[in-house]
Amino acid sequence: MPKVNPRGPNPIDIHVGSRIRLRRQLLKMSQEKLGDDLGVTFQQVQKYERGANRVGASRLYRMSRVLEVPVQFFFEGMGEQSTATGMAEGDQTPIVYDFIQSTDGVSLAESFSRIKDPKVRRRVLELVRTLAEDDQATRS
């Protein structure tokens, strides 16, 4: 079992921070603007988003109002997690974190969510899968 650094960020704080960042980016809000609305510096917002600083209950409540989401939004996708690693067995959370941490990932998710026709969404998904397989084959 891997050892968790007791001085490192808590996996729950990292998850909450990534959800803060995702929502802020979807709203096209800067860290400065979020910080101003919360009464903190943009550096503090950066620390929240990395999970380096824990978000207190009253601040998380205020953040939910500023970002126009229920408080539960920040905890969605956590599921049952291992206390040792912070991730459930077979969990895809690290892939999702990497995706939502990138500008392209946020932009792709935002654009994809605007496609309302389920058939078109499936075709886009199939296209992305095919491109990923082609890329994998090219690298092999």
MOURWO-V518027 format. One record per residue. N is the residue number from 1. RES is the residue in three letters. D_CENTER is the distance of its C-alpha to the mean C-alpha in whole Angstrom. Layout:
N/RES/D_CENTER + N/RES/D_CENTER
//
This chain:
1/MET/26 + 2/PRO/24 + 3/LYS/24 + 4/VAL/21 + 5/ASN/22 + 6/PRO/23 + 7/ARG/22 + 8/GLY/19 + 9/PRO/15 + 10/ASN/15 + 11/PRO/13 + 12/ILE/12 + 13/ASP/12 + 14/ILE/9 + 15/HIS/7 + 16/VAL/8 + 17/GLY/7 + 18/SER/4 + 19/ARG/4 + 20/ILE/7 + 21/ARG/6 + 22/LEU/5 + 23/ARG/8 + 24/ARG/10 + 25/GLN/10 + 26/LEU/11 + 27/LEU/13 + 28/LYS/14 + 29/MET/15 + 30/SER/16 + 31/GLN/15 + 32/GLU/19 + 33/LYS/19 + 34/LEU/16 + 35/GLY/18 + 36/ASP/21 + 37/ASP/21 + 38/LEU/20 + 39/GLY/23 + 40/VAL/21 + 41/THR/21 + 42/PHE/18 + 43/GLN/18 + 44/GLN/17 + 45/VAL/14 + 46/GLN/13 + 47/LYS/14 + 48/TYR/12 + 49/GLU/9 + 50/ARG/10 + 51/GLY/11 + 52/ALA/15 + 53/ASN/16 + 54/ARG/16 + 55/VAL/15 + 56/GLY/19 + 57/ALA/19 + 58/SER/21 + 59/ARG/18 + 60/LEU/16 + 61/TYR/18 + 62/ARG/19 + 63/MET/15 + 64/SER/15 + 65/ARG/18 + 66/VAL/17 + 67/LEU/14 + 68/GLU/16 + 69/VAL/14 + 70/PRO/16 + 71/VAL/15 + 72/GLN/14 + 73/PHE/11 + 74/PHE/9 + 75/PHE/10 + 76/GLU/10 + 77/GLY/10 + 78/MET/11 + 79/GLY/14 + 80/GLU/17 + 81/GLN/16 + 82/SER/19 + 83/THR/20 + 84/ALA/21 + 85/THR/18 + 86/GLY/15 + 87/MET/14 + 88/ALA/17 + 89/GLU/19 + 90/GLY/18 + 91/ASP/15 + 92/GLN/12 + 93/THR/9 + 94/PRO/10 + 95/ILE/10 + 96/VAL/7 + 97/TYR/5 + 98/ASP/8 + 99/PHE/8 + 100/ILE/5 + 101/GLN/6 + 102/SER/10 + 103/THR/12 + 104/ASP/13 + 105/GLY/10 + 106/VAL/9 + 107/SER/13 + 108/LEU/14 + 109/ALA/11 + 110/GLU/13 + 111/SER/16 + 112/PHE/16 + 113/SER/16 + 114/ARG/19 + 115/ILE/21 + 116/LYS/23 + 117/ASP/25 + 118/PRO/24 + 119/LYS/27 + 120/VAL/25 + 121/ARG/22 + 122/ARG/23 + 123/ARG/25 + 124/VAL/22 + 125/LEU/20 + 126/GLU/24 + 127/LEU/24 + 128/VAL/21 + 129/ARG/22 + 130/THR/25 + 131/LEU/24 + 132/ALA/22 + 133/GLU/25 + 134/ASP/27 + 135/ASP/25 + 136/GLN/25 + 137/ALA/29 + 138/THR/30 + 139/ARG/28 + 140/SER/30
//
